[in-house]
């Protein structure tokens, strides 16, 4: 795991090293024009030289890499370079935006897992019947439909036309230009009110994948000899499904869950943008548009950490779920 994280850190460094002009948000005057003295340089060129020195881009590649590795693994991602980030430390920006995304994607992912698992077991137990075919059709549709399309439909009818939900997180927390006190009951109520539609969208587009994985895995398991033996012993169908088949079908589902939680920080870029929900996905798009690469570099590295750690945890869980897996 640590080797993979180190290699990812190296890749993250190289990725942004190949776009040095974008690193500090400058245009074609990134470096001084050849044979230009300080006295004859333009104001923009002087500012560019100062920024080059500030970000250490005038130092050798090896020194920059050494500083980057030390800073990254000590939690120092530098400062934002755009007005969007307010020139704040990168970690401050991430810690401000990440909780909104954790709440949004975390709740929707948990609901999608529970709903997908339940429907997957039901579909597998009713294979080929109306319940299976209908739920399978809904799952494939939900898995395939673009999230922005569902989001815009709900936003138009339920927020703009019916006025049941706010248009954005900001309009819910700052109604009429007056901020609601943080931590108050009204604040929590309005926050959840604004998060309802994004959670519905994310749940709808996610549960189908979990259902399809569990259904297909259980269909294979239900044809195994030990399932036939369990039924021959007179065990109830419920016991056969949940104690024997479901547990053995969990391994692929655990992998899918680990991937889902690994990408939890950026799993809602489109949805957060549609609903103007100021989370890390919404912020990522703004940082891309403003060429704020220090913030993006920090976000990318954090995503890498979460993906690798989530897969590591799933590997550990295999040992508890499957007695054939021994560490």
C-alpha positions in Angstrom: 0.0 0.0 0.0 2.8 2.4 0.9 4.6 1.6 -2.3 1.5 2.4 -4.4 1.0 5.6 -2.5 4.6 6.7 -3.1 4.3 5.8 -6.8 1.1 7.8 -7.0 2.8 10.8 -5.4 5.6 10.6 -8.0 3.0 10.5 -10.8 1.1 13.4 -9.2 4.3 15.4 -9.2 5.2 14.6 -12.8 1.6 15.3 -14.0 1.9 18.9 -12.8 5.5 19.4 -13.7 4.6 19.1 -17.4 2.3 22.1 -17.1 4.5 24.6 -15.4 2.7 27.7 -16.8 -0.5 26.5 -15.4 1.0 25.8 -12.0 0.9 29.5 -11.1 -1.9 30.5 -13.4 0.3 32.5 -15.9 0.1 32.9 -19.6 2.8 33.0 -22.2 5.0 35.3 -20.1 5.9 32.6 -17.7 9.7 33.1 -18.1 11.6 36.2 -19.0 12.1 36.7 -22.7 15.6 35.9 -23.8 18.3 38.6 -23.3 15.9 40.9 -21.4 17.3 42.8 -18.5 15.3 43.7 -15.4 15.4 47.4 -16.3 13.8 46.6 -19.7 11.4 44.0 -18.5 7.7 44.6 -18.3 5.8 44.7 -15.0 4.2 41.3 -15.9 7.6 39.8 -16.5 8.9 41.0 -13.2 5.9 39.6 -11.4 6.3 36.3 -13.3 10.0 36.1 -12.2 9.0 36.6 -8.6 6.3 33.9 -8.8 8.8 31.5 -10.4 11.1 32.0 -7.5 8.2 31.8 -5.0 7.2 28.3 -6.3 10.8 27.1 -6.7 10.5 26.6 -10.4 13.9 28.1 -10.9 15.4 25.2 -8.9 16.7 21.9 -10.2 14.1 19.1 -10.8 15.6 16.9 -8.0 15.3 19.6 -5.3 11.7 20.4 -6.3 10.9 16.7 -6.1 12.5 16.2 -2.7 10.6 19.2 -1.3 7.4 18.0 -2.9 7.7 14.5 -1.3 8.5 15.9 2.1 5.7 18.4 2.0 3.0 16.0 0.7 3.7 13.3 3.2 3.7 15.9 6.0 0.3 17.4 4.9 1.7 20.6 3.4 0.2 21.1 0.0 1.1 24.7 -0.3 -1.3 27.7 -0.9 -4.0 28.4 -3.4 -2.9 30.7 -6.2 -6.4 31.9 -7.4 -9.1 34.2 -6.1 -11.4 31.2 -6.0 -9.3 29.6 -3.3 -8.6 33.0 -1.6 -4.9 32.3 -1.5 -5.5 30.1 1.5 -3.6 27.0 2.4 -4.7 24.0 0.3 -5.5 21.9 3.3 -7.7 24.6 4.7 -9.7 24.7 1.4 -10.0 20.9 1.3 -11.1 20.6 4.9 -13.7 23.3 4.3 -15.3 21.6 1.2 -14.8 17.9 2.0 -17.4 17.6 4.7 -20.2 18.6 2.4 -19.1 15.9 -0.1 -18.6 13.3 2.6 -22.2 13.9 3.8 -23.7 14.0 0.3 -21.9 11.0 -1.2 -21.6 9.1 2.1 -25.4 9.1 2.8 -26.3 8.3 -0.8 -23.7 5.5 -1.1 -24.9 3.8 2.1 -28.5 4.0 0.9 -27.5 2.8 -2.5 -25.6 -0.2 -1.1 -28.5 -1.2 1.2 -31.1 -0.8 -1.6 -29.0 -2.5 -4.2 -28.2 -5.4 -1.9 -31.8 -5.9 -1.0 -33.0 -5.8 -4.6 -30.1 -8.0 -5.7 -31.1 -10.8 -3.3 -34.8 -10.5 -4.3 -33.9 -10.5 -8.0 -31.6 -13.6 -7.6 -34.3 -15.4 -5.6 -36.9 -14.6 -8.3 -34.8 -15.2 -11.3 -36.6 -14.9 -14.6 -39.9 -13.7 -13.0 -41.6 -10.4 -13.3 -40.0 -9.0 -10.1 -36.5 -9.9 -11.4 -37.1 -8.5 -14.9 -38.7 -5.3 -13.8 -36.2 -4.5 -11.1 -33.4 -5.4 -13.5 -34.8 -3.0 -16.1 -34.9 -0.2 -13.6 -31.4 -0.9 -12.4 -30.0 -0.8 -15.9 -31.8 2.4 -16.6 -30.6 4.0 -13.4 -27.0 2.8 -14.0 -27.0 4.2 -17.5 -28.9 7.5 -17.2 -26.7 10.7 -17.0 -26.7 12.2 -13.5 -27.0 15.7 -14.8 -30.1 14.9 -16.8 -31.9 13.4 -13.7 -30.6 16.3 -11.6 -31.9 19.0 -14.0 -35.3 17.3 -14.3 -35.7 17.2 -10.5 -34.3 20.7 -10.1 -36.7 22.2 -12.7 -39.9 20.5 -11.5 -39.3 20.3 -7.7 -37.2 23.4 -7.1 -38.1 25.9 -9.8 -41.8 25.0 -10.5 -43.0 23.5 -7.2 -40.6 25.4 -4.9 -40.3 22.4 -2.6 -36.5 22.5 -2.5 -33.9 25.3 -2.7 -31.9 25.9 -5.8 -28.6 25.7 -4.1 -26.9 25.1 -0.7 -26.2 28.8 -0.4 -29.8 29.9 -0.9 -30.9 27.4 1.8 -28.3 28.5 4.4 -28.4 32.2 3.6 -32.1 32.9 2.9 -32.7 36.6 2.0 -29.0 37.4 2.5 -29.1 36.6 6.3 -26.9 33.6 7.3 -28.5 31.0 9.6 -26.4 30.4 12.7 -24.2 27.4 12.2 -25.2 24.4 14.4 -28.7 25.6 15.0 -31.7 23.4 14.3 -32.8 25.6 11.5 -29.3 25.3 10.0 -29.4 21.5 10.1 -32.9 21.4 8.7 -32.1 23.7 5.8 -28.8 21.9 5.1 -30.6 18.5 4.8 -33.3 20.2 2.8 -30.7 21.4 0.3 -29.0 18.0 0.3 -32.1 16.0 -0.4 -32.3 16.3 -4.1 -28.5 15.6 -4.7 -28.8 12.5 -2.4 -31.8 11.2 -4.4 -29.9 11.6 -7.7 -26.7 10.0 -6.4 -28.6 7.1 -4.9 -30.6 6.6 -8.0 -27.6 6.4 -10.3 -25.6 4.2 -7.9 -27.9 1.5 -6.5 -28.2 -0.2 -9.9 -24.6 -1.1 -10.1 -24.6 -2.8 -6.6 -27.8 -4.7 -7.5 -26.4 -6.0 -10.8 -23.2 -7.2 -9.1 -25.0 -9.0 -6.3 -27.7 -10.5 -8.5 -25.3 -11.9 -11.0 -22.9 -13.3 -8.3 -25.8 -14.9 -6.4 -27.2 -16.4 -9.6 -23.9 -18.2 -10.0 -23.7 -19.2 -6.4 -27.3 -20.6 -6.3 -26.2 -23.2 -8.8 -23.4 -24.6 -6.6 -23.6 -28.0 -5.1 -23.5 -26.8 -1.5 -26.6 -24.7 -2.1 -28.4 -27.8 -3.4 -27.1 -29.7 -0.3 -28.4 -27.0 2.0 -31.9 -27.2 0.4 -31.8 -31.0 0.6 -31.2 -30.7 4.4 -34.6 -28.9 4.6 -33.2 -25.5 5.4 -35.6 -22.6 4.7 -35.1 -20.6 1.6 -34.4 -17.5 3.7 -31.6 -19.3 5.4 -30.2 -20.6 2.2 -30.3 -17.1 0.6 -28.9 -15.0 3.4 -26.7 -17.4 5.4 -25.1 -19.4 2.5 -25.5 -17.6 -0.8 -25.5 -13.9 0.3 -22.3 -14.2 2.4 -20.4 -15.9 -0.4 -21.6 -13.3 -2.9 -20.3 -10.4 -0.7 -16.7 -10.5 -2.0 -17.4 -8.8 -5.4 -19.8 -6.4 -3.6 -17.1 -5.5 -1.1 -14.8 -4.6 -3.9 -17.4 -2.4 -5.5 -18.2 -0.7 -2.2 -14.4 0.0 -1.6 -14.2 1.6 -5.0 -17.3 3.7 -4.3 -16.0 4.9 -1.0 -12.5 5.4 -2.4 -13.8 8.0 -4.9 -16.2 9.5 -2.4 -14.5 12.9 -2.6 -15.0 13.4 -6.3 -17.9 11.1 -6.9 -20.3 14.0 -7.1 -18.6 16.6 -9.4 -21.5 16.8 -11.9 -24.3 16.5 -9.3 -22.7 19.1 -7.0 -22.4 21.4 -9.9 -26.0 21.0 -11.1 -27.3 21.7 -7.6 -24.7 24.3 -6.7 -23.8 22.2 -3.6 -20.5 23.6 -2.5 -18.6 20.4 -1.9 -15.2 19.2 -3.1 -16.6 18.1 -6.5 -18.1 21.6 -7.1 -14.9 23.2 -6.0 -12.7 20.9 -8.2 -14.4 22.2 -11.3 -13.9 25.8 -10.2 -10.2 25.1 -9.4 -9.8 23.6 -12.9 -11.3 26.6 -14.5 -9.1 29.0 -12.5 -5.9 27.0 -13.1 -5.4 26.6 -9.4 -3.1 23.6 -9.7 -1.7 23.4 -6.1 -5.3 22.8 -4.8 -5.9 20.2 -7.6 -2.6 18.5 -6.8 -3.7 18.2 -3.2 -7.1 16.9 -4.1 -5.7 14.3 -6.5 -3.3 13.0 -3.9 -6.1 12.8 -1.3 -8.2 10.8 -3.8 -5.3 8.5 -4.3 -4.9 7.9 -0.6 -8.6 7.1 -0.2 -8.7 4.7 -3.1 -5.6 2.8 -2.0 -6.7 2.7 1.7 -10.3 1.6 0.7 -8.9 -1.3 -1.4 -6.6 -2.2 1.4 -9.5 -2.4 3.9 -11.5 -4.5 1.4 -8.5 -6.9 1.2 -8.5 -7.2 5.0 -12.3 -7.8 5.0 -11.9 -10.7 2.6 -10.2 -12.6 5.4 -13.2 -12.2 7.7 -15.8 -13.0 5.1 -14.2 -15.9 3.3 -12.4 -18.6 5.4 -10.4 -19.6 2.3 -8.6 -16.3 2.5 -5.8 -16.5 5.0 -3.1 -13.8 5.8 
